[in-house]
Amino acid sequence: IALDPADSTFRAESVRLAREQQAHAELARFLSDTASRVADSALAASLLEDAAALAEEGGAIEDAAAAHLAALEKSPDDANILTRLVALYARAKRWSEADQTLRRRILLAEGEEKVALFIQLAGVNRELSRPRESAISYAAAILAGGDEGELLPKVAENLELSGRFAELSEVLARLIAVKEKAGDNDGAATLGLKRAKLIETSLGDKAQAISHYAEVLAKKPTDPDATAALENLLLEANHREEAARALLPAYESVKDHRKMVHALSTIADATRDAGEKLAALKKAGEIHATHLRQPEHAFAAMAQAIKLVPGDAEIRTAAR
């Protein structure tokens, strides 16, 4: 090998003998030393890669990594060397070095390979307890052409772990659109509910949360969680009117007349729009009279309506 480092037969036989004699470290050092005296960069890199493989096989991780790095000095853009070095660091659980090397490897990748490498990078960052970086890597995989439906849930999971709730809300919106496009209305409703709860609790925007709970009920009027959340918001003075508006169509779709009149009464009490107050009172009165058989409550609602428009003959007739 010293006389002719390029002779593959000599090298293969020396590797066989090193394995047979458990002399991995000795041959690895010899190959590295030989590479340092070779002028041809490609040949030197090849010798160093053989040295790296032997060193790792013999359990000398540091020597193996050093040989790979030396090979990269001879051939800086060799994707195969970088791939083997990433694998070495991963097997040794040296995640920081794996992260740095993998990022360098990604620069040389295109298409589907780039997608796979970004997904691998996300996994490395999970090992480093860096969910935010994992989320970024999964998002990059999508931009590189990865399957949005498969990868967006992973982006969401890692954003949630990292406490990036505003970004999580946007990702959930994208996931909802994916579910709707696929015709999965139940899945879209489930994600919509999660987003609404996130906006209400983690982002503290109850007004926006109400609109998202309403979207959930538009898809699934019987959703118990969205209904319960809005009914809790009915108890808050600043949000009860909008919560009642969101609940009313859902109550109407399932013909829950008692809850309908409660929502209508809340709207009538809270709104500043006289026309809307009148419409809510009239509707509540009709439901009390027709569906609930509660003439006294119907009269009370109509009496309030008369106070708003004393001259309205239709209301006065209904009240009688």
C-alpha contacts under 8 A as a table, 3 or more apart, distances in Angstrom:
res1	aa1	res2	aa2	distance
1	I	4	D	4.94
1	I	5	P	4.51
1	I	6	A	7.51
1	I	7	D	6.96
1	I	10	F	6.09
1	I	11	R	6.54
2	A	5	P	5.81
2	A	34	T	6.63
4	D	7	D	5.75
5	P	8	S	7.86
5	P	11	R	7.61
5	P	34	T	7.59
5	P	43	L	7.81
5	P	47	L	7.86
6	A	43	L	6.77
7	D	10	F	5.67
7	D	11	R	6.56
8	S	11	R	5.08
8	S	12	A	6.02
9	T	12	A	5.21
9	T	13	E	6.18
10	F	13	E	5.25
10	F	14	S	6.12
11	R	14	S	5.11
11	R	15	V	6.22
12	A	15	V	5.18
12	A	16	R	6.29
13	E	16	R	5.04
13	E	17	L	6.25
14	S	17	L	5.15
14	S	18	A	6.07
14	S	27	L	7.73
15	V	18	A	5.04
15	V	19	R	6.23
15	V	27	L	7.51
15	V	54	L	7.84
16	R	19	R	5.30
16	R	20	E	6.20
17	L	20	E	4.90
17	L	21	Q	6.02
17	L	23	A	7.96
18	A	21	Q	5.17
18	A	22	Q	5.67
18	A	23	A	4.55
18	A	24	H	5.46
18	A	27	L	6.55
19	R	22	Q	4.96
19	R	23	A	6.25
19	R	24	H	6.27
20	E	23	A	7.70
22	Q	58	G	7.75
23	A	26	E	5.43
23	A	27	L	6.42
24	H	27	L	5.52
24	H	28	A	6.01
24	H	54	L	5.33
24	H	55	A	6.00
24	H	57	E	7.19
24	H	58	G	5.38
25	A	28	A	5.07
25	A	29	R	6.19
25	A	54	L	7.05
25	A	55	A	5.68
25	A	58	G	6.49
25	A	60	A	7.45
26	E	29	R	5.33
26	E	30	F	6.26
27	L	30	F	4.90
27	L	31	L	6.07
27	L	51	A	7.21
27	L	54	L	7.61
28	A	31	L	5.23
28	A	32	S	6.20
28	A	50	D	7.38
28	A	51	A	4.14
28	A	52	A	6.89
28	A	54	L	5.80
28	A	55	A	5.80
29	R	32	S	5.10
29	R	33	D	6.08
29	R	51	A	6.96
30	F	33	D	5.09
30	F	34	T	6.09
31	L	34	T	5.00
31	L	35	A	6.10
31	L	47	L	5.79
31	L	48	L	6.49
31	L	50	D	7.45
31	L	51	A	5.69
32	S	35	A	5.08
32	S	36	S	6.45
32	S	47	L	6.73
32	S	48	L	5.44
32	S	51	A	6.13
32	S	67	A	6.93
33	D	36	S	5.26
33	D	37	R	6.99
34	T	37	R	5.44
34	T	38	V	6.64
34	T	44	A	7.95
34	T	47	L	7.72
35	A	38	V	5.16
35	A	43	L	7.58
35	A	44	A	4.48
35	A	45	A	7.30
35	A	47	L	5.83
35	A	48	L	6.40
36	S	44	A	7.03
38	V	41	S	7.39
38	V	43	L	7.29
38	V	44	A	5.81
39	A	44	A	7.40
40	D	43	L	5.41
40	D	44	A	6.13
41	S	44	A	5.04
41	S	45	A	6.06
41	S	74	K	5.14
41	S	75	S	6.80
42	A	45	A	5.14
42	A	46	S	6.23
42	A	74	K	6.98
42	A	75	S	6.87
43	L	46	S	5.02
43	L	47	L	6.28
44	A	47	L	5.18
44	A	48	L	6.22
44	A	71	A	7.10
44	A	74	K	6.95
45	A	48	L	5.07
45	A	49	E	6.15
45	A	70	A	7.58
45	A	71	A	4.34
45	A	72	L	7.21
45	A	74	K	5.77
45	A	75	S	6.59
46	S	49	E	5.14
46	S	50	D	6.38
46	S	71	A	7.44
47	L	50	D	5.17
47	L	51	A	6.25
48	L	51	A	4.84
48	L	52	A	6.10
48	L	67	A	5.35
48	L	68	H	6.60
48	L	70	A	7.01
48	L	71	A	5.54
49	E	52	A	4.92
49	E	53	A	6.24
49	E	67	A	6.60
49	E	68	H	6.06
49	E	71	A	6.57
49	E	81	I	7.50
50	D	53	A	5.21
50	D	54	L	6.30
51	A	54	L	5.21
51	A	55	A	6.05
51	A	64	A	7.04
51	A	67	A	6.40
52	A	55	A	5.10
52	A	56	E	6.16
52	A	63	D	6.94
52	A	64	A	4.05
52	A	65	A	6.78
52	A	66	A	7.70
52	A	67	A	5.08
52	A	68	H	5.96
53	A	56	E	5.34
53	A	57	E	6.12
53	A	64	A	6.67
54	L	57	E	4.99
54	L	58	G	6.15
54	L	64	A	7.59
55	A	58	G	5.08
55	A	59	G	6.31
55	A	60	A	5.05
55	A	61	I	6.72
55	A	63	D	5.99
55	A	64	A	4.97
56	E	59	G	4.93
56	E	60	A	5.25
56	E	61	I	5.30
56	E	63	D	7.59
56	E	64	A	5.31
57	E	60	A	7.49
60	A	63	D	5.42
60	A	64	A	6.22
61	I	64	A	5.00
61	I	65	A	6.12
61	I	88	L	7.82
61	I	92	A	7.53
62	E	65	A	5.17
62	E	66	A	6.09
63	D	66	A	5.02
63	D	67	A	6.14
64	A	67	A	5.15
64	A	68	H	6.32
65	A	68	H	5.13
65	A	69	L	6.16
65	A	85	L	6.75
65	A	88	L	7.42
65	A	89	Y	7.98
66	A	69	L	5.10
66	A	70	A	6.09
67	A	70	A	5.03
67	A	71	A	6.14
68	H	71	A	4.99
68	H	72	L	6.29
68	H	81	I	6.64
68	H	82	L	7.95
68	H	85	L	6.29
69	L	72	L	5.00
69	L	73	E	6.46
70	A	73	E	5.11
70	A	74	K	6.73
71	A	74	K	5.15
71	A	75	S	6.18
71	A	76	P	7.86
71	A	81	I	7.44
72	L	75	S	4.75
72	L	76	P	4.54
72	L	77	D	7.33
72	L	78	D	7.00
72	L	81	I	6.90
72	L	82	L	7.68
73	E	76	P	5.48
75	S	78	D	5.66
77	D	108	L	7.41
78	D	81	I	5.56
78	D	82	L	6.55
79	A	82	L	5.15
79	A	83	T	6.08
79	A	105	R	6.32
79	A	108	L	6.74
80	N	83	T	4.99
80	N	84	R	6.24
81	I	84	R	5.19
81	I	85	L	6.17
82	L	85	L	5.03
82	L	86	V	6.14
82	L	101	T	6.70
82	L	102	L	7.49
82	L	104	R	7.82
82	L	105	R	5.93
83	T	86	V	5.20
83	T	87	A	6.28
83	T	102	L	7.69
83	T	105	R	6.97
84	R	87	A	5.06
84	R	88	L	6.16
85	L	88	L	4.99
85	L	89	Y	6.25
85	L	98	A	7.79
85	L	101	T	7.37
86	V	89	Y	5.22
86	V	90	A	6.13
86	V	97	E	7.88
86	V	98	A	5.11
86	V	101	T	6.03
86	V	102	L	6.10
87	A	90	A	5.05
87	A	91	R	6.12
87	A	98	A	7.76
88	L	91	R	5.23
88	L	92	A	6.19
89	Y	92	A	5.03
89	Y	93	K	5.92
89	Y	94	R	4.94
89	Y	95	W	6.58
89	Y	97	E	6.48
89	Y	98	A	5.23
90	A	93	K	4.80
90	A	94	R	6.01
90	A	95	W	6.29
90	A	98	A	6.11
91	R	94	R	7.74
94	R	97	E	5.81
94	R	98	A	6.25
95	W	98	A	4.80
95	W	99	D	5.99
95	W	124	V	6.19
95	W	125	N	7.76
95	W	127	E	6.93
95	W	128	L	6.52
96	S	99	D	5.09
96	S	100	Q	6.43
96	S	128	L	7.38
97	E	100	Q	5.20
97	E	101	T	6.09
98	A	101	T	5.23
98	A	102	L	5.85
98	A	124	V	7.24
99	D	102	L	5.22
99	D	103	R	6.24
99	D	121	L	6.56
99	D	124	V	6.36
99	D	125	N	7.24
100	Q	103	R	5.33
100	Q	104	R	6.54
101	T	104	R	5.10
101	T	105	R	6.22
102	L	105	R	4.84
102	L	106	I	6.12
102	L	117	L	7.45
102	L	121	L	6.70
103	R	106	I	5.13
103	R	107	L	6.74
103	R	121	L	7.62
104	R	107	L	5.49
104	R	108	L	7.41
105	R	108	L	5.56
105	R	109	A	6.88
106	I	109	A	5.10
106	I	114	K	6.15
106	I	117	L	6.36
106	I	118	F	7.39
109	A	113	E	6.06
109	A	114	K	5.05
110	E	113	E	5.87
110	E	114	K	5.06
111	G	114	K	5.42
111	G	115	V	6.66
111	G	144	A	6.57
111	G	145	G	6.98
112	E	115	V	5.02
112	E	116	A	6.34
112	E	144	A	7.70
112	E	145	G	7.15
112	E	146	G	7.55
113	E	116	A	5.17
113	E	117	L	6.22
114	K	117	L	5.06
114	K	118	F	6.18
114	K	141	A	7.21
114	K	144	A	6.65
115	V	118	F	5.30
115	V	119	I	6.35
115	V	140	A	7.83
115	V	141	A	4.60
115	V	142	I	7.29
115	V	144	A	5.73
115	V	145	G	6.64
115	V	146	G	5.75
116	A	119	I	5.12
116	A	120	Q	6.20
116	A	141	A	7.39
117	L	120	Q	4.88
117	L	121	L	6.09
118	F	121	L	4.87
118	F	122	A	6.22
118	F	137	S	5.35
118	F	138	Y	6.43
118	F	140	A	6.63
118	F	141	A	5.28
119	I	122	A	5.04
119	I	123	G	6.50
119	I	137	S	6.52
119	I	138	Y	5.86
119	I	141	A	6.38
120	Q	123	G	5.11
120	Q	124	V	6.37
121	L	124	V	5.02
121	L	125	N	6.26
121	L	134	S	7.18
121	L	137	S	6.34
122	A	125	N	5.19
122	A	126	R	6.31
122	A	133	E	6.97
122	A	134	S	4.07
122	A	135	A	6.99
122	A	136	I	7.80
122	A	137	S	5.13
122	A	138	Y	6.17
123	G	126	R	5.04
123	G	127	E	6.46
123	G	134	S	6.82
124	V	127	E	5.11
124	V	128	L	6.45
124	V	134	S	7.91
125	N	128	L	4.76
125	N	129	S	6.21
125	N	130	R	5.20
125	N	131	P	6.67
125	N	133	E	6.20
125	N	134	S	5.39
126	R	129	S	4.90
126	R	130	R	5.57
126	R	131	P	5.74
126	R	134	S	6.14
127	E	130	R	7.56
130	R	133	E	5.47
130	R	134	S	6.40
130	R	162	S	7.74
131	P	134	S	4.79
131	P	135	A	6.11
131	P	158	N	4.86
131	P	159	L	6.72
131	P	161	L	6.24
131	P	162	S	5.56
132	R	135	A	5.13
132	R	136	I	6.40
132	R	158	N	6.19
132	R	159	L	5.95
132	R	161	L	7.86
132	R	162	S	5.48
132	R	164	R	7.87
133	E	136	I	5.01
133	E	137	S	6.20
134	S	137	S	5.04
134	S	138	Y	6.26
134	S	155	V	7.51
134	S	158	N	6.48
135	A	138	Y	5.21
135	A	139	A	6.15
135	A	154	K	7.07
135	A	155	V	4.50
135	A	156	A	7.32
135	A	157	E	7.93
135	A	158	N	5.26
135	A	159	L	6.05
136	I	139	A	5.04
136	I	140	A	6.12
136	I	155	V	7.38
137	S	140	A	4.97
137	S	141	A	6.22
138	Y	141	A	4.95
138	Y	142	I	6.48
138	Y	151	L	6.30
138	Y	152	L	7.54
138	Y	154	K	6.92
138	Y	155	V	5.80
139	A	142	I	5.14
139	A	143	L	6.44
139	A	151	L	7.58
139	A	152	L	7.36
139	A	155	V	6.40
140	A	143	L	4.99
140	A	144	A	6.14
141	A	144	A	4.99
141	A	145	G	6.52
141	A	146	G	5.32
141	A	151	L	7.90
142	I	145	G	5.19
142	I	146	G	4.23
142	I	147	D	6.24
142	I	148	E	5.84
142	I	151	L	6.89
142	I	152	L	7.97
143	L	146	G	6.84
146	G	151	L	7.24
147	D	150	E	5.40
147	D	151	L	6.09
148	E	151	L	5.19
148	E	152	L	5.49
149	G	152	L	5.84
149	G	153	P	7.31
149	G	175	L	7.14
149	G	178	V	6.53
150	E	153	P	6.59
150	E	154	K	7.65
151	L	154	K	5.24
151	L	155	V	6.44
152	L	155	V	4.92
152	L	156	A	6.17
152	L	171	V	7.00
152	L	175	L	6.61
153	P	156	A	4.97
153	P	157	E	6.06
153	P	175	L	7.48
154	K	157	E	5.00
154	K	158	N	6.25
155	V	158	N	5.41
155	V	159	L	6.15
155	V	171	V	7.50
156	A	159	L	5.12
156	A	160	E	6.11
156	A	168	L	5.63
156	A	171	V	6.23
156	A	172	L	6.91
157	E	160	E	5.24
157	E	161	L	6.35
158	N	161	L	4.94
158	N	162	S	6.15
159	L	162	S	5.05
159	L	163	G	6.12
159	L	164	R	5.19
159	L	165	F	6.94
159	L	167	E	7.12
159	L	168	L	5.69
160	E	163	G	5.13
160	E	164	R	6.14
160	E	165	F	6.45
160	E	168	L	6.49
161	L	164	R	7.86
164	R	167	E	5.64
164	R	168	L	6.13
165	F	168	L	4.76
165	F	169	S	6.11
165	F	198	L	7.34
165	F	202	S	6.79
165	F	203	L	6.97
166	A	169	S	5.19
166	A	170	E	6.70
166	A	203	L	7.12
167	E	170	E	5.21
167	E	171	V	6.34
168	L	171	V	5.05
168	L	172	L	6.08
169	S	172	L	5.12
169	S	173	A	6.31
169	S	195	R	5.92
169	S	198	L	7.26
169	S	199	I	7.30
170	E	173	A	5.05
170	E	174	R	6.50
171	V	174	R	5.06
171	V	175	L	6.24
172	L	175	L	4.88
172	L	176	I	6.09
172	L	191	L	6.68
172	L	192	G	7.60
172	L	195	R	6.36
173	A	176	I	5.11
173	A	177	A	6.40
173	A	192	G	7.67
173	A	195	R	7.65
174	R	177	A	5.12
174	R	178	V	6.34
175	L	178	V	4.97
175	L	179	K	6.26
175	L	188	A	7.75
175	L	191	L	7.58
176	I	179	K	5.11
176	I	180	E	6.15
176	I	187	G	7.70
176	I	188	A	4.82
176	I	189	A	7.81
176	I	191	L	6.20
176	I	192	G	6.67
177	A	180	E	5.07
177	A	181	K	6.06
177	A	188	A	7.49
178	V	181	K	5.17
178	V	182	A	6.30
179	K	182	A	5.11
179	K	183	G	6.29
179	K	184	D	5.07
179	K	185	N	6.78
179	K	187	G	6.19
179	K	188	A	5.28
180	E	183	G	4.97
180	E	184	D	5.55
180	E	185	N	5.83
180	E	188	A	6.00
181	K	184	D	7.54
184	D	187	G	5.33
184	D	188	A	6.24
185	N	188	A	4.92
185	N	189	A	6.05
185	N	219	K	6.77
186	D	189	A	5.04
186	D	190	T	6.21
186	D	219	K	7.79
186	D	220	K	7.52
187	G	190	T	5.11
187	G	191	L	6.29
188	A	191	L	5.24
188	A	192	G	5.94
189	A	192	G	4.87
189	A	193	L	6.11
189	A	216	V	5.13
189	A	217	L	8.00
189	A	219	K	6.35
189	A	220	K	6.79
190	T	193	L	5.20
190	T	194	K	6.41
190	T	216	V	7.82
191	L	194	K	4.98
191	L	195	R	6.15
192	G	195	R	5.05
192	G	196	A	6.10
192	G	212	H	6.68
192	G	213	Y	7.38
192	G	215	E	7.44
192	G	216	V	5.86
193	L	196	A	5.06
193	L	197	K	6.20
193	L	212	H	7.39
193	L	213	Y	6.35
193	L	216	V	6.21
193	L	225	D	7.67
193	L	226	A	6.45
194	K	197	K	5.24
194	K	198	L	6.14
195	R	198	L	4.99
195	R	199	I	6.15
195	R	212	H	7.54
196	A	199	I	5.14
196	A	200	E	6.14
196	A	208	Q	7.90
196	A	209	A	4.77
196	A	210	I	7.35
196	A	212	H	5.25
196	A	213	Y	5.81
197	K	200	E	5.04
197	K	201	T	5.93
197	K	202	S	7.85
197	K	209	A	6.89
198	L	201	T	5.36
198	L	202	S	5.21
198	L	203	L	6.52
199	I	202	S	5.87
199	I	203	L	4.78
199	I	204	G	6.08
199	I	205	D	5.67
199	I	206	K	7.00
199	I	208	Q	7.10
199	I	209	A	5.47
200	E	203	L	6.03
200	E	204	G	4.91
200	E	205	D	5.21
200	E	206	K	4.79
200	E	208	Q	7.64
200	E	209	A	5.17
201	T	204	G	5.19
201	T	205	D	7.66
201	T	206	K	7.97
205	D	208	Q	5.58
205	D	209	A	6.19
206	K	209	A	4.79
206	K	210	I	6.16
206	K	239	H	7.55
207	A	210	I	5.31
207	A	211	S	6.88
207	A	239	H	6.83
207	A	242	E	7.73
208	Q	211	S	5.30
208	Q	212	H	6.57
209	A	212	H	5.11
209	A	213	Y	6.14
210	I	213	Y	5.04
210	I	214	A	6.11
210	I	230	L	6.84
210	I	242	E	7.07
210	I	243	A	6.17
210	I	246	A	7.08
211	S	214	A	5.01
211	S	215	E	6.38
211	S	246	A	7.27
212	H	215	E	4.93
212	H	216	V	6.38
213	Y	216	V	5.05
213	Y	217	L	6.36
213	Y	226	A	5.48
213	Y	227	T	7.84
213	Y	229	A	7.86
213	Y	230	L	7.18
213	Y	246	A	7.60
214	A	217	L	5.08
214	A	218	A	6.14
214	A	226	A	7.83
214	A	246	A	5.04
214	A	247	L	7.19
215	E	218	A	4.97
215	E	219	K	6.52
216	V	219	K	5.30
216	V	220	K	5.97
216	V	221	P	7.52
216	V	223	D	7.59
216	V	226	A	6.86
217	L	220	K	4.70
217	L	221	P	4.24
217	L	222	T	6.96
217	L	223	D	6.40
217	L	226	A	6.82
217	L	227	T	7.58
217	L	247	L	7.96
217	L	250	A	6.18
218	A	221	P	5.84
218	A	250	A	7.24
220	K	223	D	5.61
221	P	250	A	4.87
221	P	251	Y	7.74
221	P	253	S	6.89
221	P	254	V	7.47
222	T	227	T	7.61
222	T	250	A	7.19
222	T	254	V	7.53
223	D	226	A	5.69
223	D	227	T	6.23
224	P	227	T	5.10
224	P	228	A	5.97
225	D	228	A	5.09
225	D	229	A	6.10
226	A	229	A	5.16
226	A	230	L	6.26
227	T	230	L	5.27
227	T	231	E	6.09
227	T	247	L	7.02
228	A	231	E	5.02
228	A	232	N	6.21
229	A	232	N	5.21
229	A	233	L	6.45
230	L	233	L	4.92
230	L	234	L	6.29
230	L	243	A	5.47
230	L	244	A	7.72
230	L	246	A	7.66
230	L	247	L	6.97
231	E	234	L	4.97
231	E	235	L	7.18
231	E	243	A	7.17
231	E	244	A	7.97
231	E	247	L	7.89
232	N	235	L	5.65
232	N	236	E	7.56
233	L	236	E	5.30
233	L	239	H	6.09
233	L	240	R	5.86
233	L	243	A	6.12
234	L	237	A	7.50
234	L	239	H	6.58
234	L	240	R	4.02
234	L	241	E	7.28
234	L	243	A	5.67
234	L	244	A	6.51
235	L	239	H	7.96
235	L	240	R	6.19
236	E	239	H	5.48
236	E	240	R	5.56
237	A	240	R	5.54
238	N	241	E	7.71
239	H	242	E	5.70
239	H	243	A	6.10
240	R	243	A	4.98
240	R	244	A	5.97
240	R	266	T	7.16
240	R	270	A	7.75
241	E	244	A	5.18
241	E	245	R	6.34
241	E	266	T	6.34
241	E	267	I	5.33
241	E	270	A	5.79
241	E	271	T	6.97
242	E	245	R	4.99
242	E	246	A	6.22
243	A	246	A	5.10
243	A	247	L	6.21
244	A	247	L	5.08
244	A	248	L	6.01
244	A	263	A	4.87
244	A	264	L	7.29
244	A	266	T	6.53
244	A	267	I	6.41
245	R	248	L	5.40
245	R	249	P	7.57
245	R	263	A	7.20
245	R	267	I	7.13
246	A	249	P	6.73
246	A	250	A	7.53
247	L	250	A	5.31
247	L	251	Y	6.14
247	L	263	A	7.10
248	L	251	Y	5.15
248	L	252	E	6.07
248	L	260	M	5.90
248	L	263	A	6.03
248	L	264	L	7.46
249	P	252	E	4.94
249	P	253	S	6.06
250	A	253	S	5.14
250	A	254	V	6.58
251	Y	254	V	5.42
251	Y	255	K	5.90
251	Y	256	D	5.15
251	Y	257	H	7.21
251	Y	259	K	6.49
251	Y	260	M	5.75
252	E	255	K	4.76
252	E	256	D	6.26
252	E	257	H	7.21
252	E	260	M	6.57
253	S	256	D	7.94
256	D	259	K	5.63
256	D	260	M	6.17
257	H	260	M	4.78
257	H	261	V	6.26
257	H	287	I	6.79
257	H	291	H	7.04
257	H	292	L	7.22
258	R	261	V	5.46
258	R	262	H	6.46
258	R	292	L	7.49
259	K	262	H	4.94
259	K	263	A	6.17
260	M	263	A	5.16
260	M	264	L	6.11
260	M	284	A	7.68
261	V	264	L	4.91
261	V	265	S	5.91
261	V	283	K	7.99
261	V	284	A	5.05
261	V	287	I	7.01
261	V	288	H	7.54
262	H	265	S	5.11
262	H	266	T	6.19
263	A	266	T	5.06
263	A	267	I	6.26
264	L	267	I	5.07
264	L	268	A	6.08
264	L	280	A	5.27
264	L	281	L	6.94
264	L	283	K	7.49
264	L	284	A	6.06
265	S	268	A	5.01
265	S	269	D	6.03
265	S	280	A	6.92
265	S	281	L	6.83
265	S	284	A	7.00
266	T	269	D	5.12
266	T	270	A	6.02
267	I	270	A	5.18
267	I	271	T	5.69
267	I	277	K	6.95
267	I	280	A	6.79
268	A	271	T	5.77
268	A	276	E	7.19
268	A	277	K	4.34
268	A	278	L	7.26
268	A	280	A	5.54
268	A	281	L	6.26
269	D	277	K	7.32
271	T	274	A	7.62
271	T	276	E	7.19
271	T	277	K	6.31
272	R	277	K	7.53
273	D	276	E	5.32
273	D	277	K	6.15
274	A	277	K	5.01
274	A	278	L	6.13
274	A	308	L	7.49
275	G	278	L	5.14
275	G	279	A	6.25
276	E	279	A	5.03
276	E	280	A	6.13
277	K	280	A	5.21
277	K	281	L	6.22
278	L	281	L	5.23
278	L	282	K	6.17
278	L	305	A	5.62
278	L	308	L	7.09
279	A	282	K	5.19
279	A	283	K	6.15
280	A	283	K	5.18
280	A	284	A	6.09
281	L	284	A	5.06
281	L	285	G	6.07
281	L	301	A	5.45
281	L	302	M	6.63
281	L	304	Q	7.30
281	L	305	A	6.09
282	K	285	G	5.08
282	K	286	E	6.24
282	K	301	A	6.91
282	K	302	M	6.34
282	K	305	A	6.89
282	K	315	I	7.83
283	K	286	E	5.14
283	K	287	I	6.32
284	A	287	I	5.22
284	A	288	H	6.18
284	A	298	A	7.14
284	A	301	A	6.69
285	G	288	H	5.13
285	G	289	A	6.15
285	G	297	H	7.04
285	G	298	A	4.09
285	G	299	F	6.89
285	G	300	A	7.78
285	G	301	A	5.23
285	G	302	M	6.03
286	E	289	A	5.17
286	E	290	T	5.81
286	E	291	H	7.86
286	E	298	A	6.67
287	I	290	T	5.21
287	I	291	H	5.19
287	I	292	L	6.37
287	I	298	A	7.64
288	H	291	H	6.00
288	H	292	L	4.88
288	H	293	R	5.90
288	H	294	Q	5.07
288	H	295	P	6.49
288	H	297	H	6.16
288	H	298	A	4.97
289	A	292	L	6.19
289	A	293	R	5.06
289	A	294	Q	5.50
289	A	295	P	5.21
289	A	297	H	7.81
289	A	298	A	5.41
290	T	293	R	5.89
294	Q	297	H	5.51
294	Q	298	A	6.27
295	P	298	A	4.84
295	P	299	F	6.00
296	E	299	F	5.12
296	E	300	A	6.28
297	H	300	A	5.00
297	H	301	A	6.28
298	A	301	A	5.25
298	A	302	M	6.25
298	A	319	A	7.68
299	F	302	M	5.05
299	F	303	A	5.92
299	F	319	A	5.49
299	F	320	R	7.88
300	A	303	A	5.02
300	A	304	Q	6.39
301	A	304	Q	5.27
301	A	305	A	6.40
302	M	305	A	4.84
302	M	306	I	6.13
302	M	315	I	6.64
302	M	316	R	7.72
302	M	318	A	7.31
302	M	319	A	5.45
303	A	306	I	5.05
303	A	307	K	6.49
303	A	319	A	6.83
304	Q	307	K	5.23
304	Q	308	L	6.78
305	A	308	L	5.21
305	A	309	V	6.48
305	A	315	I	7.23
306	I	309	V	5.06
306	I	310	P	4.74
306	I	311	G	7.64
306	I	312	D	7.20
306	I	315	I	6.54
306	I	316	R	6.70
307	K	310	P	5.54
309	V	312	D	5.64
310	P	316	R	7.93
312	D	315	I	5.60
312	D	316	R	6.41
313	A	316	R	5.06
313	A	317	T	6.08
314	E	317	T	5.17
314	E	318	A	6.25
315	I	318	A	5.02
315	I	319	A	6.11
316	R	319	A	5.09
316	R	320	R	6.39
317	T	320	R	5.21
